[in-house]
Amino acid sequence: MSVEELESVVSSLPSAELARFSEWFEAFIADEWDRQIEQDMQAGRLDKVLKRADDHYQAGRCTPL
């Protein structure tokens, strides 16, 4: 199915079904984001950023949220 076909189907959903689809899609995107972050961490792509954050924390340049 093409993106255009998906757009057509989604745009024709009744309100209740659109809300249900929207909830599912948001959860799907969040899960994909989590998987990507996990892959990036395992590949070492976040090491530099995490070290910088640790350095700032150790130097007292962070405030509690």
C-alpha positions as MATLAB code, in Angstrom:
seq = 'MSVEELESVVSSLPSAELARFSEWFEAFIADEWDRQIEQDMQAGRLDKVLKRADDHYQAGRCTPL';
ca = [
       0.000    0.000    0.000;
       1.357    3.421   -0.869;
       1.500    6.453    1.389;
      -1.158    8.093   -0.765;
      -3.463    5.103   -0.259;
      -2.850    5.207    3.481;
      -3.612    8.924    3.547;
      -6.872    8.316    1.732;
      -7.935    5.528    4.086;
      -6.949    7.442    7.229;
      -8.652   10.632    6.108;
     -11.907    8.734    5.561;
     -12.003    7.102    9.003;
     -14.898    7.986   11.294;
     -13.897   10.099   14.311;
     -13.846    7.222   16.795;
     -11.727    5.058   14.505;
      -9.398    7.951   13.760;
      -8.874    8.483   17.497;
      -8.185    4.769   17.955;
      -5.739    4.761   15.041;
      -4.061    7.911   16.335;
      -3.479    6.340   19.770;
      -2.038    3.223   18.171;
       0.192    5.224   15.817;
       1.551    7.418   18.622;
       2.463    4.290   20.603;
       4.029    2.757   17.485;
       6.179    5.849   16.860;
       7.235    5.951   20.524;
       8.280    2.291   20.370;
      10.250    2.933   17.182;
      11.989    5.889   18.876;
      12.889    3.689   21.856;
      14.321    1.008   19.557;
      16.396    3.589   17.696;
      17.772    5.059   20.931;
      18.660    1.547   22.127;
      20.444    0.794   18.841;
      22.318    4.102   18.992;
      23.393    3.412   22.581;
      24.599   -0.092   21.741;
      26.520    1.232   18.743;
      28.220    3.878   20.888;
      26.708    6.796   18.983;
      25.589    8.460   22.233;
      28.812    7.968   24.189;
      30.106   11.486   23.531;
      26.836   13.137   24.522;
      26.467   11.015   27.652;
      30.058   11.765   28.696;
      29.431   15.483   28.244;
      26.272   15.250   30.362;
      28.179   13.354   33.071;
      30.959   15.951   32.983;
      28.445   18.785   33.412;
      26.760   16.955   36.274;
      30.052   16.257   38.037;
      31.042   19.924   37.633;
      27.793   21.053   39.269;
      26.411   22.688   36.147;
      23.063   20.843   36.322;
      19.929   21.656   38.278;
      17.208   19.265   39.395;
      14.091   19.138   37.253;
];
